[in-house]
């Protein structure tokens, strides 16, 4: 169910939109053709522009692009760059100004095109002019009123002369002209012959620079990319290429100039510094030489080392002698304190006297043998006595030897102590001399390092002039697009189509949807609960329709359907009195009432049409009965009903009862009590009584007649009745006591430029069912 409801809504919306806009499709076709023709003319008139692009790699230290160490060593002044900063440099007016001056863009040449003797537009003669122009001082160009003057010229290729305002100027020479010192040069960009008059303009270079700078787009393709894209648009493809290539060249040359200037300044500083360092080194070397000669210093470090080595050796000798003296003292004590016992002889470690060693060994052996024999023999044994004598003889020899060695060692020890004092005194002077020499040497070392560094930098600076003159790599040189980027035919025609449809929609919306009058049947149904029981096509003059007129056949059929909807053709239908009224004058109630009566009369019914709009008796005028007595006379009791009824000439079943010719207070007449007998009498004579009354919203006549009517037809006229009236219709009719009210949508006009159904209503074929409703009521 939800799907069906959604489909129904979509269908209704589609049908509504079709009904709203389709009748005006011929207008759309006219607007579309007109706008597309204008778009075609615009595309032909506007000079196309071509896109020109180039790609450049920037050495960005933050994004990993760097030279090799060899290239870096050859170019120490190649400072690292940041892509964002370099973009600003490329977009700077200073660089673009150099391009403008180098290409003489302040003096553009044009070729004038004409049509029927009129100057339609001018195209660039960058590729067709035989010459170009260079000013010695382009900054002095002054433009009056911001409108550059055109300087027409002719060129003689034989004599190679340029003629301007009757004056002739040669090529390749500086000449005085009204616009300054000028040189005319051959145009190396000429690739075709000019077919129309040529002229040139003089524009302030600052204006040209600003225009080119604004048209230039410089941006990296990605955030972290070191590649930048340069893009601009130009009417002449190769001129745009020359501008971008010139800009890249100027950018690189700017870097080279900055580097060379820095190198020159640095070289000048380094040369002066090298001279100063050389003088300082010479002074330090002289000072070192004088210090060495005055202090007897050759190499303090080596001399100190040698002094320390000798002092150490001297101390070692003293220690050795003391060790030997100690050993000798132990030996002496042993000899002096011992008898002929067999104890162990002291060690002679450090004593290198073999005699003493032998004597001690001999003493040890004798004492050992003596002790062994003493245990096995008597004391008086000759052998034992002999060994004791031998021991006693050996001891004095050992003591003499010990004393002799101790004397020699003490003498050597005294000498060593004297040498130790000399070494100590010499070592005390070495640190002071070494400190002084170290300060001088250290200063010299610093100067030597500085001198070597300056020499290295001088060579690096000398090498910095050698590398290539391009700091950055050109990935893609400037290239123009093969096809114009503007104007784009698809965009122009698409925009034209959009404008055409927009104008068409605006026209329809303004004409119909913003109209404050009732245009659509749906507006009536949305604003009122009253049923719309009929739709009537607009008919000029509001005349009676005739079957003999082909144009009236559709309306005749509409009235038949209205009769059917009212149930008037039913055999059981008993409602005879029909009141036709409206909210305002001019909505067509008289037209509806007389044609409704005529339609019923043609069906064989006996019908009388009452003109009860006493103030504007249009029905009376239609049947030319203005001079006849009528309803007013009957109500005044000045005429009998039979003499008032007039048989119409158009149909024998149709009778007319005119309004009458007196003008008085009609409301009082309607209230005088004669209406009841009036309608009773008419009901006995006629099948249907059609009352054409005054508008219900203006006077009370229709309210008084409502008591005697059985059906009320309220006429609403297309594109005439205000929407506010319809919106308040239910409220205004609440107290009118009208019976069985139905709305007749009158005066429907053809919408737009088509001959089909207007679309303002639903068509009478779709209102089936209201007649049955009224019949049941």
C-alpha positions in Angstrom: 0.0 0.0 0.0 2.8 2.4 0.9 4.5 1.7 -2.4 1.3 2.4 -4.3 0.7 5.6 -2.4 4.2 6.7 -3.2 3.8 5.9 -6.8 0.5 7.7 -6.9 2.1 10.8 -5.3 5.0 10.7 -7.8 2.5 10.3 -10.7 0.4 13.2 -9.4 3.5 15.4 -9.0 4.7 14.5 -12.5 1.3 15.2 -14.0 1.0 18.5 -12.1 4.4 19.6 -13.4 3.5 18.5 -16.9 0.2 20.4 -16.7 2.0 23.4 -15.4 4.8 23.7 -17.8 4.0 21.6 -20.9 1.5 24.2 -22.5 4.4 26.6 -22.6 6.9 24.4 -24.4 6.9 26.5 -27.6 8.0 29.4 -25.5 10.9 27.2 -24.2 11.8 26.4 -27.8 11.9 30.0 -28.8 13.9 31.0 -25.7 16.3 28.1 -26.2 17.0 28.8 -29.8 17.5 32.5 -29.0 19.9 31.9 -26.1 21.8 29.2 -28.0 22.2 31.6 -30.9 23.6 34.2 -28.5 25.9 31.6 -26.9 27.1 30.7 -30.4 27.8 34.3 -31.2 29.5 34.8 -27.9 31.7 31.8 -28.5 32.6 33.2 -31.9 33.3 36.7 -30.7 35.3 35.9 -27.5 39.0 35.3 -28.1 39.9 31.8 -26.9 42.5 31.3 -24.2 44.9 28.4 -23.8 46.2 26.9 -20.7 50.0 26.9 -20.2 51.7 24.9 -17.6 55.3 24.0 -16.4 56.7 21.9 -13.6 59.6 22.7 -11.3 61.4 20.8 -8.5 62.5 22.8 -5.5 65.3 21.6 -3.2 63.4 21.6 0.1 65.5 20.6 3.1 62.4 19.6 5.0 61.2 17.2 2.3 64.2 15.1 1.5 65.5 16.6 -1.8 69.2 17.3 -1.6 72.3 17.3 -3.8 75.1 14.8 -3.6 78.0 15.6 -1.4 80.2 16.3 -4.4 77.8 18.8 -5.8 77.2 20.3 -2.4 81.0 20.7 -1.9 81.2 22.5 -5.2 78.4 24.9 -4.3 78.6 25.8 -0.6 76.3 28.8 -1.1 73.4 26.7 -2.3 71.2 27.3 0.7 68.3 25.0 1.4 64.8 26.1 0.4 61.3 25.7 1.6 58.6 25.1 -1.1 56.1 27.5 0.4 58.7 30.3 0.5 59.8 29.6 -3.1 56.2 29.8 -4.3 56.0 33.3 -2.9 59.3 34.2 -4.6 58.0 32.9 -8.0 54.8 34.9 -7.6 56.7 38.1 -6.6 56.1 41.1 -8.9 59.9 41.6 -9.2 60.4 38.4 -11.1 57.4 39.0 -13.4 58.6 42.6 -14.0 61.9 41.1 -15.4 59.9 38.9 -17.7 57.8 41.9 -18.9 60.9 44.0 -19.6 62.8 41.2 -21.3 59.8 40.3 -23.6 58.7 43.9 -24.1 55.2 43.0 -23.0 54.5 46.6 -22.1 54.1 47.2 -25.9 51.7 44.6 -27.1 50.9 44.4 -30.9 47.4 43.8 -32.2 45.7 43.0 -35.5 42.4 44.8 -36.0 39.5 42.8 -37.5 36.6 44.5 -39.2 33.1 43.5 -40.3 31.1 45.8 -42.6 33.6 48.6 -41.9 33.2 48.3 -38.2 36.0 47.3 -35.8 34.6 44.1 -34.2 37.5 43.1 -32.0 41.3 43.1 -32.0 43.4 39.9 -31.8 47.0 39.6 -30.6 49.7 40.1 -33.3 52.4 38.3 -31.2 52.9 35.8 -34.1 52.0 38.0 -37.0 53.6 41.4 -36.4 56.8 41.9 -38.3 58.4 44.0 -35.5 58.5 44.5 -31.8 59.2 47.5 -29.7 61.7 48.2 -26.9 61.8 51.4 -24.8 64.9 52.5 -23.1 62.9 53.6 -20.0 59.6 51.8 -19.9 58.8 53.0 -16.4 58.0 56.5 -17.8 55.1 55.3 -19.8 52.1 57.5 -18.9 48.6 56.5 -19.8 46.0 59.3 -20.1 42.6 58.5 -18.6 43.5 54.8 -18.3 42.9 54.4 -22.0 46.1 53.6 -24.0 46.4 55.2 -27.4 46.6 53.0 -30.5 49.7 53.6 -32.6 49.0 52.3 -36.1 52.1 51.6 -38.2 53.2 50.1 -41.5 56.4 48.1 -42.1 58.5 48.1 -45.3 60.3 44.8 -45.5 62.6 46.0 -48.3 64.0 49.1 -46.6 63.3 47.7 -43.1 61.6 50.8 -42.0 58.7 51.4 -39.7 56.3 54.3 -40.5 54.2 55.8 -37.7 52.1 59.0 -38.2 54.0 59.8 -41.4 57.5 59.4 -39.7 59.9 56.7 -40.7 62.1 54.9 -38.2 64.9 52.3 -38.9 65.3 48.9 -37.2 67.9 48.0 -34.6 68.6 51.6 -33.7 67.7 53.8 -30.8 65.5 56.6 -32.1 63.6 59.5 -30.5 59.8 59.0 -30.8 56.8 60.8 -29.3 56.7 58.1 -26.6 60.4 58.1 -25.7 63.7 56.7 -26.8 62.7 53.6 -28.7 64.3 50.7 -30.7 62.3 48.8 -33.2 63.4 45.2 -33.5 62.5 42.3 -35.8 59.8 40.0 -34.3 61.4 36.5 -34.0 58.1 35.0 -33.0 56.5 35.8 -36.4 55.0 32.6 -37.9 52.2 34.1 -40.1 51.4 37.1 -42.2 49.1 39.8 -40.8 45.9 40.3 -42.9 44.5 43.3 -41.2 45.8 46.7 -40.0 48.4 46.5 -37.2 48.8 48.8 -34.2 50.5 48.7 -30.8 49.7 50.0 -27.3 52.0 51.3 -24.6 51.0 50.1 -21.1 52.6 50.8 -17.9 54.8 47.8 -17.0 53.4 47.7 -13.5 49.9 47.2 -14.8 51.1 44.4 -17.1 53.1 42.9 -14.2 50.1 42.9 -11.9 47.8 41.4 -14.6 50.3 38.5 -15.3 51.0 37.9 -11.5 47.2 37.6 -10.8 46.7 35.1 -13.7 49.7 33.0 -12.5 48.9 30.0 -10.3 51.8 28.3 -8.5 51.0 25.4 -6.2 52.4 21.9 -5.3 50.3 19.0 -6.6 50.4 17.5 -3.1 51.1 18.9 0.4 54.4 17.1 0.9 55.6 17.3 -2.7 58.7 19.4 -3.6 57.3 19.7 -7.2 55.4 22.8 -8.0 53.1 23.4 -10.9 53.0 26.8 -12.7 49.9 27.5 -14.7 48.4 30.5 -16.5 46.1 31.2 -19.4 46.9 33.3 -22.5 45.3 34.1 -25.8 48.5 33.2 -27.6 49.9 29.8 -26.7 53.6 30.4 -27.5 53.5 33.8 -25.7 52.2 32.0 -22.6 55.0 29.5 -22.9 57.6 32.3 -23.3 56.3 34.0 -20.2 56.5 30.9 -18.0 59.9 29.9 -19.4 61.1 33.4 -18.9 59.8 33.4 -15.3 61.6 30.1 -14.5 64.8 31.6 -16.1 64.4 34.8 -14.0 63.8 32.7 -10.9 66.9 30.6 -11.4 69.0 33.7 -12.4 67.9 35.4 -9.2 69.2 32.5 -7.2 72.5 32.6 -9.2 72.9 36.3 -8.7 72.3 36.0 -5.0 74.7 33.2 -4.7 77.4 35.0 -6.7 77.0 38.2 -4.7 77.3 36.2 -1.5 80.4 34.4 -2.8 82.0 37.7 -3.9 81.4 39.3 -0.6 82.6 36.2 1.3 85.7 35.9 -0.9 86.6 39.6 -0.2 86.3 39.0 3.5 88.3 35.7 3.4 91.2 37.3 1.5 91.5 40.1 4.0 91.2 37.6 6.9 93.9 35.3 5.4 96.3 38.3 5.2 95.7 39.1 8.9 96.2 35.5 10.0 99.4 35.2 8.0 100.8 38.3 9.9 99.7 36.9 13.2 101.3 33.5 12.5 104.6 35.1 11.5 104.7 37.0 14.8 104.0 33.9 16.8 106.7 31.9 15.1 109.2 34.6 15.9 108.1 34.7 19.5 108.5 30.9 19.8 112.0 31.0 18.3 113.1 33.7 20.7 111.6 31.8 23.7 113.4 28.5 22.8 116.8 30.3 22.3 116.5 32.3 25.5 115.4 29.4 27.7 117.5 26.7 26.1 114.3 24.9 25.2 114.2 22.5 22.3 111.4 20.3 23.3 110.1 20.8 26.8 108.0 17.6 26.6 110.9 15.5 25.6 113.3 17.2 28.1 110.8 16.8 30.9 110.3 13.2 30.0 114.1 12.6 30.0 114.4 14.4 33.3 111.7 12.3 34.8 113.3 9.1 33.3 116.7 10.0 34.8 115.3 10.9 38.2 113.4 7.6 38.2 116.5 5.7 37.3 118.5 7.6 40.0 115.8 6.8 42.6 115.9 3.2 41.4 119.6 3.0 42.0 119.2 4.5 45.5 116.7 1.9 46.2 118.9 -0.9 44.9 121.9 0.4 47.0 119.7 0.6 50.1 118.5 -2.9 49.4 122.1 -4.2 49.1 123.1 -2.3 52.3 120.2 -3.9 54.1 121.3 -7.4 52.8 124.9 -6.7 53.8 123.7 -5.6 57.3 121.9 -8.8 57.7 124.9 -10.8 56.6 127.1 -8.8 59.0 124.7 -9.3 61.9 124.6 -13.0 61.1 128.4 -13.3 61.0 128.8 -11.3 64.2 126.1 -12.9 66.2 126.5 -16.5 65.3 128.8 -19.1 66.6 129.5 -22.3 64.9 125.9 -23.2 64.7 124.3 -24.7 61.7 121.5 -22.1 61.1 120.6 -20.9 57.7 122.8 -18.3 56.1 121.0 -15.0 55.0 120.1 -14.6 51.4 122.4 -12.4 49.2 119.6 -11.3 46.9 120.7 -8.1 45.0 124.4 -8.7 45.9 126.2 -9.4 42.7 129.7 -10.1 44.4 130.6 -13.8 43.7 133.4 -13.8 46.3 130.9 -13.0 49.1 128.5 -15.6 47.7 131.2 -18.3 47.7 132.4 -17.4 51.2 128.9 -17.6 52.6 128.3 -20.9 50.8 131.5 -22.3 52.1 130.6 -21.1 55.6 127.2 -22.7 55.3 128.7 -26.0 54.1 131.4 -26.1 56.9 128.8 -25.3 59.6 126.5 -28.0 58.3 129.3 -30.6 58.2 130.4 -29.6 61.7 126.9 -30.0 63.1 126.5 -33.4 61.5 129.9 -34.7 62.8 129.3 -33.3 66.2 126.4 -35.6 66.6 128.5 -38.7 65.9 132.0 -37.9 67.1 133.7 -36.7 70.2 134.5 -33.0 70.8 138.2 -33.6 70.5 138.0 -35.4 67.3 140.7 -33.8 65.0 138.3 -33.6 62.1 135.7 -31.7 64.2 138.4 -29.4 65.5 139.7 -28.8 61.9 136.2 -27.8 60.8 135.8 -25.4 63.7 139.1 -23.7 62.8 138.1 -23.4 59.2 134.8 -21.7 60.2 136.6 -19.2 62.3 138.9 -18.3 59.4 136.0 -17.8 57.0 134.1 -15.4 59.1 136.7 -12.5 59.2 137.0 -12.8 55.4 133.2 -12.4 55.0 133.2 -9.4 57.4 136.0 -7.7 55.5 134.2 -8.3 52.2 131.0 -6.9 53.7 132.6 -3.8 55.0 134.4 -3.2 51.7 131.1 -3.4 49.8 129.2 -1.2 52.3 131.8 1.5 51.9 131.6 1.4 48.2 127.8 1.4 48.3 127.6 4.4 50.7 129.9 6.4 48.4 127.6 5.7 45.4 124.6 6.5 47.5 125.9 10.0 48.4 126.5 10.7 44.7 123.0 9.6 43.8 121.5 11.8 46.4 123.3 14.8 44.8 121.9 13.9 41.4 118.4 13.6 42.8 118.6 17.2 44.0 119.6 18.4 40.6 116.7 16.6 38.9 114.2 18.0 41.3 115.4 21.6 40.7 115.3 21.1 36.9 111.8 19.6 37.0 110.4 22.5 39.0 111.3 24.9 36.2 109.8 22.8 33.4 106.1 23.4 34.1 106.4 27.2 34.0 108.4 27.1 30.8 106.0 24.5 29.4 103.0 26.6 30.3 104.4 29.7 28.6 105.4 27.7 25.5 102.1 25.9 25.5 100.2 29.2 25.5 102.2 30.4 22.5 101.9 27.1 20.7 98.2 26.8 21.4 97.7 30.3 19.9 99.7 29.3 16.9 97.7 26.1 16.5 94.4 28.0 16.5 95.8 30.4 13.9 97.1 27.5 11.9 93.6 25.8 11.9 92.0 29.1 11.1 94.4 29.7 8.2 93.8 26.2 6.9 90.0 26.7 7.1 90.2 30.0 5.3 92.3 28.5 2.6 89.7 25.7 2.2 86.8 28.1 2.1 88.6 30.2 -0.5 88.9 27.1 -2.7 85.2 26.2 -2.1 84.1 29.8 -3.0 86.2 29.6 -6.1 84.5 26.4 -7.1 81.0 27.9 -6.4 81.2 29.8 -9.7 81.7 26.5 -11.6 78.4 24.6 -11.1 75.5 24.7 -13.5 73.5 28.0 -13.6 70.3 26.2 -12.6 69.7 25.6 -8.9 66.4 23.9 -9.4 65.4 21.2 -11.9 62.8 21.9 -14.6 60.7 18.8 -14.8 58.5 20.0 -17.7 59.1 23.2 -19.6 56.2 25.4 -20.4 53.7 23.8 -22.7 50.4 25.2 -23.9 47.2 23.1 -24.3 46.3 22.0 -27.8 42.7 23.1 -27.3 41.4 26.3 -25.8 40.5 26.1 -22.1 38.1 29.1 -22.4 35.5 29.5 -23.7 34.4 25.9 -23.4 31.7 25.1 -25.9 30.1 22.6 -23.6 30.1 25.0 -20.7 28.7 27.9 -22.7 26.0 25.9 -24.3 25.2 24.2 -21.0 25.0 27.5 -19.3 22.8 28.8 -22.1 20.5 25.8 -21.7 20.3 26.4 -18.0 19.5 30.1 -18.6 16.9 29.3 -21.2 15.1 26.8 -18.9 15.5 29.2 -16.0 13.9 32.0 -17.9 11.1 29.7 -19.1 10.4 28.5 -15.5 10.5 32.0 -14.1 8.1 33.2 -16.8 5.6 30.3 -16.1 5.9 30.7 -12.3 5.5 34.4 -12.4 2.7 34.3 -14.8 0.7 31.6 -13.1 1.9 30.5 -9.7 2.5 34.0 -8.4 -0.8 35.2 -9.8 -3.3 36.3 -7.2 -6.3 35.2 -9.2 -7.7 31.7 -9.4 -6.1 29.8 -12.3 -6.4 26.1 -11.4 -9.4 24.0 -10.4 -7.1 22.5 -7.7 -6.8 25.9 -6.1 -10.6 26.0 -5.7 -10.7 22.5 -4.2 -7.9 23.2 -1.8 -9.5 26.3 -0.6 -13.2 25.3 -0.4 -15.2 22.2 0.5 -17.8 23.0 -2.1 -17.7 20.7 -5.1 -16.7 21.9 -8.5 -19.5 20.5 -10.7 -18.5 22.0 -14.1 -15.8 23.6 -16.1 -16.6 26.0 -18.9 -14.2 27.2 -21.6 -13.7 30.9 -22.2 -16.0 32.4 -24.8 -15.5 36.0 -26.0 -18.4 38.3 -25.4 -20.3 35.9 -23.1 -22.8 35.3 -25.9 -25.3 32.4 -26.3 -23.6 29.4 -27.8 -24.9 28.0 -31.0 -24.5 24.5 -32.5 -24.1 26.1 -35.9 -20.8 27.7 -34.8 -18.0 25.0 -34.7 -16.2 27.0 -32.1 -19.2 26.6 -29.7 -19.5 22.9 -29.9 -17.0 22.2 -27.1 -18.9 24.6 -24.8 -22.2 23.1 -25.7 -20.9 19.8 -24.7 -19.6 21.2 -21.4 -23.1 22.6 -20.6 -24.6 19.2 -21.3 -22.1 17.7 -18.9 -23.1 20.3 -16.4 -26.7 19.4 -16.8 -25.9 15.8 -16.3 -23.8 16.5 -13.2 -26.8 18.4 -11.8 -29.0 15.4 -12.5 -31.4 17.6 -14.6 -31.8 14.8 -17.2 -33.0 12.3 -14.7 -36.7 11.3 -14.8 -37.0 11.3 -11.1 -35.3 14.7 -10.5 -37.7 17.0 -8.8 -35.6 20.1 -8.2 -36.7 22.8 -10.6 -35.5 26.2 -9.3 -31.8 26.8 -9.9 -30.1 30.0 -8.6 -27.0 31.2 -10.5 -24.9 33.7 -8.6 -21.2 34.7 -8.0 -19.1 36.4 -5.5 -18.2 39.4 -7.7 -19.6 41.1 -10.7 -18.2 40.0 -14.0 -17.6 36.3 -13.1 -20.0 35.1 -15.9 -23.2 34.2 -14.0 -25.4 35.7 -16.7 -23.4 33.7 -19.3 -23.8 30.5 -17.3 -27.5 31.1 -16.5 -28.7 31.8 -20.1 -26.6 29.0 -21.7 -27.7 26.6 -19.0 -31.3 27.5 -19.8 -30.7 27.2 -23.5 -29.1 23.8 -23.1 -32.0 22.5 -21.1 -34.5 23.9 -23.6 -32.8 22.2 -26.4 -33.2 18.9 -24.5 -37.0 19.3 -24.7 -37.5 20.8 -21.3 -39.7 23.8 -20.8 -37.4 26.4 -19.2 -37.9 30.0 -18.1 -34.9 32.3 -17.5 -35.4 34.9 -14.8 -33.3 38.1 -14.9 -33.2 38.9 -11.2 -30.1 41.0 -11.3 -32.1 44.2 -11.2 -29.1 46.5 -11.0 -27.3 45.0 -14.0 -29.8 43.1 -16.0 -27.4 41.6 -18.6 -29.8 38.8 -19.5 -32.5 41.4 -20.3 -30.1 43.2 -22.6 -29.0 40.0 -24.3 -32.5 39.3 -25.4 -33.2 43.0 -26.2 -36.0 43.3 -23.6 -34.9 46.4 -21.8 -38.1 48.2 -22.8 -40.4 45.5 -21.7 -42.0 45.1 -18.3 -40.7 42.4 -16.1 -40.3 41.0 -12.6 -40.1 44.4 -11.0 -43.5 45.3 -12.4 -44.9 42.1 -11.1 -43.6 42.7 -7.6 -45.0 46.2 -7.7 -48.3 44.7 -8.8 -48.4 46.8 -11.9 -48.4 43.9 -14.3 -49.7 40.4 -14.6 -47.4 37.5 -14.9 -48.8 36.2 -18.2 -48.0 39.5 -20.0 -44.5 39.5 -18.7 -43.3 36.1 -19.9 -41.6 36.4 -23.3 -40.9 33.4 -25.6 -37.3 33.6 -26.9 -36.6 33.5 -30.6 -33.8 31.0 -30.4 -35.8 28.0 -29.0 -39.6 27.5 -28.5 -38.9 25.8 -25.1 -37.0 28.8 -23.7 -38.9 31.6 -22.1 -37.5 34.8 -20.7 -38.8 36.9 -17.9 -37.0 40.3 -18.0 -36.0 42.3 -15.0 -38.2 45.3 -15.7 -37.5 48.9 -16.4 -38.1 50.6 -13.1 -35.3 51.5 -10.7 -36.3 51.5 -7.0 -35.4 49.8 -3.7 -35.3 46.2 -5.0 -34.7 44.7 -1.6 -38.1 46.0 -0.4 -39.8 44.6 -3.5 -38.3 41.2 -2.8 -39.6 41.3 0.7 -43.2 42.3 -0.1 -44.4 38.7 0.0 -45.2 38.2 -3.8 -42.1 35.9 -4.5 -43.8 32.8 -3.1 -46.8 33.1 -5.3 -44.5 34.1 -8.2 -42.4 31.0 -8.0 -45.4 28.7 -7.3 -47.0 29.9 -10.5 -43.8 29.5 -12.5 -43.3 26.0 -11.1 -46.7 24.9 -12.4 -45.9 26.1 -15.9 -42.2 25.2 -16.4 -39.9 22.3 -15.9 -37.0 24.4 -14.8 -36.6 27.9 -13.5 -33.1 29.5 -13.9 -32.5 32.6 -11.8 -29.8 35.0 -12.9 -29.3 36.9 -9.6 -27.0 39.7 -8.4 -23.6 38.7 -6.9 -24.0 37.2 -3.5 -21.1 39.1 -2.0 -22.3 42.6 -2.9 -26.0 42.8 -2.3 -28.6 40.8 -0.4 -30.8 39.9 -3.4 -29.3 36.4 -3.8 -29.8 35.8 0.0 -33.5 36.5 -0.4 -33.8 34.3 -3.4 -32.0 31.4 -1.7 -35.2 30.5 0.1 -36.9 29.8 -3.2 -34.0 28.0 -4.9 -33.3 24.3 -4.8 -29.9 24.3 -6.4 -27.3 27.1 -6.2 -24.6 27.5 -8.8 -21.8 29.7 -7.7 -19.7 30.9 -10.6 -15.9 31.3 -10.2 -14.1 32.8 -13.2 -10.7 31.7 -14.2 -8.0 34.4 -14.0 -10.5 36.9 -12.6 -11.8 35.8 -9.2 -9.2 36.6 -6.4 -7.8 33.7 -4.5 -8.7 35.4 -1.2 -12.4 35.4 -2.2 -12.3 31.6 -2.8 -10.3 31.0 0.4 -13.0 32.7 2.4 -15.9 31.2 0.4 -17.0 28.6 2.9 -16.9 31.2 5.7 -18.8 33.8 3.7 -21.5 31.3 2.6 -22.0 29.8 6.1 -25.0 32.1 6.9 -26.5 32.5 3.4 -28.9 29.5 3.6 -28.0 28.5 0.1 -29.2 25.1 -1.0 -27.1 22.4 -2.7 -24.3 24.7 -3.7 -22.0 23.7 -6.6 -19.2 25.7 -8.1 -19.0 26.3 -11.9 -15.4 27.1 -13.0 -16.0 29.5 -15.8 -13.9 31.1 -18.5 -11.1 28.6 -18.7 -8.6 29.9 -21.3 -6.0 28.0 -23.2 -2.7 27.9 -21.4 0.5 28.7 -23.1 0.9 28.1 -26.8 -0.8 24.7 -27.4 -4.2 23.8 -28.6 -4.7 20.9 -26.3 -6.6 20.9 -23.0 -5.6 24.0 -21.0 -4.7 22.2 -17.9 -6.3 24.8 -15.6 -9.0 22.4 -14.8 -9.4 18.6 -14.7 -11.6 18.3 -17.8 -15.3 17.7 -17.5 -14.8 14.0 -17.9 -13.3 13.8 -14.5 -16.0 15.4 -12.4 -18.5 12.6 -12.8 -20.4 12.0 -9.6 -21.4 15.4 -8.4 -24.8 15.2 -10.2 -25.7 12.1 -8.3 -24.7 13.8 -5.1 -27.0 16.8 -5.8 -29.8 14.5 -6.9 -29.6 12.6 -3.6 -29.7 15.8 -1.7 
